Amino acid sequence: MLALLHTSPVHVPVFDTLRDQEAPGLPLHHLVRPELLARARELGPARVAEEVAGALGEAVRAGARAALCTCSTLGPVAEAAGPALGLPVLRVDRPMAAAAVAAGPRIAVLAAVESTLAPTEELIAEEAHRAGRRAEVRTVLVPGAWERFQAGDQEGYLAAVAGAARRLRTAGGVDALVLAQASMAPAAELLGDGAGAPVLTSPGSGLAAAAGLAAAVQAGAVQAGAGPAGRAGPSGRGRQAGEAGVPGAAGGVCGPREDSLSGLRRM
């Protein structure tokens, strides 16, 4: 079983559909906790770390072998909670960040919620450090987008995101456009297949990687106590998810954050 920690119920059918495409038959256990994002936006993600760990603990008791956090704001604290729970946890945007780094050094990150920008920028720095590449990150908060999402105006929300992405793509000067939140993914379809930087989204690659991680745990290739993306936990005995063949997580996670940030420049 793969557990998914969401902060909006809109993600449940999206990931059910992706499961049917990527890993038919894989049982999913959805945990929807919108209050965690609300508190993280107000107080900071670190202040809700215990609550995130509590939610993931529910997944362990339900029989989950691995977990996917679909909220970019909560991703870092979710991954950090995994080892103590004996549960490998992957943040949904990690494979996307690795793909962005592979596309080139000039990366634009779009988000609808300000609290998502710093965790995403730090994640790209981690993946750049792991890959031995340079990353120059430009962050863009899409004005008015989150208010539309909260009001239930999905069409307006996606149009705002697509409009911001289109303007960046037209202006040029970037190697990849990252739609930082899983809820933004459908906006990529509004952009068509026009020329310009690739527009990267997280749900598909994240679900595929997490499904692979759950399969690796079941097969014994990754220990249940592994840390983020399958990295060994306190015992040091687990294999990295990349070594176990988990899609999009090759090489696991880089070292200390202060080292990873040295490879990042702001655009």
Secondary structure as GFF3:
##gff-version 3
##sequence-region A 1 267
A	DSSP	beta_strand	2	6	.	.	.	ID=ss1
A	DSSP	alpha_helix	11	22	.	.	.	ID=ss2
A	DSSP	beta_strand	28	32	.	.	.	ID=ss3
A	DSSP	alpha_helix	34	43	.	.	.	ID=ss4
A	DSSP	three_ten_helix	45	48	.	.	.	ID=ss5
A	DSSP	alpha_helix	49	62	.	.	.	ID=ss6
A	DSSP	beta_strand	66	69	.	.	.	ID=ss7
A	DSSP	alpha_helix	75	85	.	.	.	ID=ss8
A	DSSP	beta_strand	89	91	.	.	.	ID=ss9
A	DSSP	alpha_helix	94	103	.	.	.	ID=ss10
A	DSSP	beta_strand	106	111	.	.	.	ID=ss11
A	DSSP	alpha_helix	114	131	.	.	.	ID=ss12
A	DSSP	beta_strand	135	141	.	.	.	ID=ss13
A	DSSP	alpha_helix	145	150	.	.	.	ID=ss14
A	DSSP	alpha_helix	154	171	.	.	.	ID=ss15
A	DSSP	beta_strand	176	179	.	.	.	ID=ss16
A	DSSP	three_ten_helix	182	184	.	.	.	ID=ss17
A	DSSP	alpha_helix	187	190	.	.	.	ID=ss18
A	DSSP	beta_strand	199	200	.	.	.	ID=ss19
A	DSSP	alpha_helix	203	219	.	.	.	ID=ss20
A	DSSP	three_ten_helix	228	230	.	.	.	ID=ss21
A	DSSP	alpha_helix	257	260	.	.	.	ID=ss22
A	DSSP	three_ten_helix	261	263	.	.	.	ID=ss23
A	DSSP	beta_strand	264	266	.	.	.	ID=ss24
###
